């Protein structure tokens, strides 16, 4: 085969004057002159980028620039090499797809026994390229070595397939090209299987999702590497990887080819912008860069969507479309390689569809135009026939579906048959999630539910939501469905048991599907989504009561999590109010499961034992109220806690008189704040502490409750500040703080903690480290040596959250609630604690909420008299002091 030459890139658009570049490179090469020429050329192309020059022209221009610099250096250092050597561009450089800081991959070919003579000149050539600022990667091989290594390594043969001669002996280069041709050394089936396995492993590295918060433009699913994969397969089968030839080979329609070209150019342009911004090779759309890239693409903030969110939605939708084209093309290659001569007979599945080589195919290419409902029925058929080994929808059928999916219009969606089919999907005992995912991947779900179509690819620019709205929604459905599948019941047996008791589990799936469907629309997404959900359920023939339940769940899908995270679920008044809002035990069951599945799908690191324990406590207490039909009283709860704790302590052998002696020092509120297990644990610790002993510090892992730290020592003004500073320095997150005092001046503080990523504090060594550090810090808590040297993470620095403070008093004026919203950072709680101590404000409890980059904390405080703070001047002073303190934290 004929090897491409460097001069393939001589003809370029007017964005760059090659004549001027060559004039700047003329004369004896020197690094300063070449560096200056490269700098000038790069700046010229940056201007062209800003002027909107197509990405295809930009990458060609960079290729041409590097060709000239490298050829100039070669001719200077190796002009006498003659037929001994050849210089080839390989990989992305060989394809002619260079960006500002792409690696320059070179292959130096040498004729037998002719390398040593030119070794010093080659070293000087490579050194010169590096000194000029080129990121050169090179290999030195003979033709025989190329053939041997290419035959053993699929990556090497792929790299060499894209070779392009720059300088040196053309016959030597051609000999290498012939020797390593995959037509000779890699059978088509082995080549396909190897490259397909490579892609699967690469996708798995990115959790098989291109919808990451910081996606990789090159390597992630739907990225540039997937397009290259298609090109490699085409080159192996047809001798050309040029996408212009795809239509000629019957691989793509004109419209599909246009989509592929547009997607590739968009990703090139994104990657080009990343290189410009970073000043180096960068393929990841990091938070550092997303806002700036959006600006370079011309996006502006809207009333409901930030510019960066609009840009990222375009990005995610682009890679979604490219992923489907990748599916189609790889399947076509698979059919042509493995089944080109197969005479197997298709198996009929229905009047419209058949199973052909494990893929569902249409019998008639006009089936969707003649009967649009088949666009939905094909997914039901897929789910119903997986036992037959169905691998998917055939490439030709996918192509026809893409062509005809616009037939899913308002008339289609209003048809009784379509609505019955969709509800049938949701009611299936298995395969619901897979069916919805497939419908979303191939563009059907967003057309059938237009509101869902609007959130496809929509992201929220924060550190809390780790997936786009559509991906998050389908993860919620995934979590819901796994509760109903027997093989996954071991994951969350309590929730699986509850899910099995639901009379109509499809209602929970519908609530999961609609809970975030109105995001980005403006207004309260819960209320708007509730309206959408009711209308959808009503249109699909659900009973009025079922429609109302689904709509209520969507409107209130945040109610339970906000109550648990922002209120004291041990307070009977909070529980009674929550139960009143829920109204019935069936509604509570549905809401509990939806809340759990939503939290676990928002961010996998959010779910931990502490959060599970909070929700379980709220659920159990509210269910009790609803079953009884009357509110729970404080006295009743206190009596139950004391009784259960005493039973546990009796098993440990602690005498009643010692228990009574400890409890006599506690007020009733202590027994409301803590579970019976916590009370028993702390009572035992206090009873074991002798008079005059130093601080008692215990760290314990509670099953299903998380990790708790218990402090028992004489009260000190700066105790909270010292404790939280020590925990922050250890890299520990505080999730909850419960402060109690004895009648004789001791404090009993309980902190629930997690690791920085939200995971449990596991292992005795880590717990011992935490305990030792706290013992040291609490030896003199008023010393004010609370240094926190940990810095704000790089990710968090890209978000600016202004400090906001709000005050409100409890109805009985027993305490004041200080609500703090600020940028999360190490040492925040300690800084707040210092202000409390300095102003003689007492802390009763704290609810610590970290929402991505935001700290949303509640502090329950009192004045020195033990009552709510009613002095307006003191509240103003407190707000100013906390704001000032946080502006100085790092």
Order of alpha helices (4+ residues) and beta strands (2+ residues): beta-alpha-alpha-alpha-beta-alpha-beta-alpha-beta-alpha-alpha-beta-alpha-alpha-alpha-alpha-alpha-alpha-alpha-beta-beta-beta-alpha-alpha-beta-alpha-alpha-alpha-alpha-alpha-alpha-alpha-alpha-alpha-alpha-alpha-alpha-alpha-alpha-alpha-alpha-alpha-alpha-alpha-beta-beta-alpha-beta-beta-alpha-beta-beta-alpha-beta-beta-beta-alpha
